[in-house]
Amino acid sequence: MQEHDIAALRQLFDDWVAASRAGDTARVLELMDEDAVFLQPAQPPLCGRAAFAAAAAGMAGSVRFEVDRTERELVVEGDFAWCWSTLSLRITPVAGGPAMLREGPVLSLLQRGKDGRWRLLRDANMLGPARPAEP
């Protein structure tokens, strides 16, 4: 069963990256628990799907995301899993202007729901401050 779970979790992360690149917030929301919590440096926690959706709506149509993710560790224990990865996020204003880059480690906790699907439960995002991206 663990190989199946590892494959399902990797697919979840691939789907998340693809949806983020496409600006498909609805799809990203499907991949997280209703009570998901996102932790970021020097920011208050972002708690729940509704808060995530509101934050995403504030950026909708104004920026384009390019996301690269490298998995460092992925562990499954029963109905919980955690993943340590490195993320690179390039943020490009749609109206023009310089792209910004944020990079750093991310630690994610995931849980298998009663329906058997894995969803993001907690995410400690330690991306560094935005800096100008190379052209």
N, C-alpha and C positions, 0 to 999 in steps of 0.2 A: 504494500500500500504506500510506503514512503516514496518510492520512485514516482508513483502516480501523483502524489502530493507535491513533490518537488517540481514536476512538469507543470502542474496546475498553477503553482505559485509563480514560476517563471513566466507563464503565459499571462498571468494577472499583471505582472510588472511590464511585460511587453505591451499589453493592451493599454496600460496607464500611460506609457511613453507615447504610443501612437495617438491616443485620444488627446493628450496634452499638445502634441504637435499640430493636431487638426483643430484645436480649439473646441473639442467636443466635451464640454463640461458635464452634460447629462451622462455620458458614458463613464467619465471619471467618478461621478457620484455613485454609480452602480457598483463600483469596485471597492467602496469603503463602507464600513459599518455606520449605521445611523448615528452612533455616538463616537465616531472617530475623533481623535485629538491630535492636533499638529503642534509640535513644539519648535520654536525658532529662537535663535539668540536675540536677546534684547527686545523681544516682542511678547505680548500676552498670548497665552495659548489660544489656538483657533479650535473651538469645540463644536463638533457636530457637522452633519452634512449641510444644514441650512447656513451655518456661518461660512463654510467653505464655498458654497454656491454664491453667497453674497460677495465674498472677496473676489471670486472669479468674475462675477458680473461687473464689478468695478473696473476690470481690465479688459473685458470683452471688446473685441474689435479694435483696441488701441495698440496692442502688442502681439507679436508672434513669438512663440517659444520654440527653441530647438533644444532638445533634451538628449543627453548621452548619459547612460547609466552603466556602471561596471559593478557586477556582483562580487563581493569579497567573501561572504559567508552566508549560507542559507541552511537553517536547522529546523526540523519539524519534530515536535514533541506532542503527540496526541492531536488535540484540536487547536493547538497553538503553534506558531512558527515565528521565527525572527530572521531578519535579513540585514546584514551590514553591507552597504554599497557606497560607491562614490558617484556623485552626481555632478554633471556640468550642465548649467542652464544658461543658454544664450537668449537674451531678451532684446528683440528688435522692434522699435516703434514703427507701426504701420504707416504713420504719416511722414516718416523720414527721421533722420537723426542718427546718432551713433548707437550701435548695439552695445549692450552691457553684458558682462559675464559674471556669474556666480558659481562657485565650485566648492565642494567639500563633502564630508561624510554624512551618511544618513543611516539611522537605525530604525527599522520598521518592525512592528509587532502585528501579526496577522492572526485571525481566528476563523476557524471553519464554522459556518452557521449551521443551524438545524437542517437547512436545505442541502447541506453538503458543499456549498460554495465557500471558497476562501474570500475574505474581505480584509482590507486594511483596518486595524483597530487603533493603533498609536503610531506616530511618526515623529522621530526626533531628527529634525532637519538642521544640520550644522553648517549650512552653506555660508561661505564668507561674504563680506559686503560686496556690493556690485562694483565692478571696475570696468573700464572701457575694454571692449573685446577687440581682438586683432581683426583687421578687415578680411 
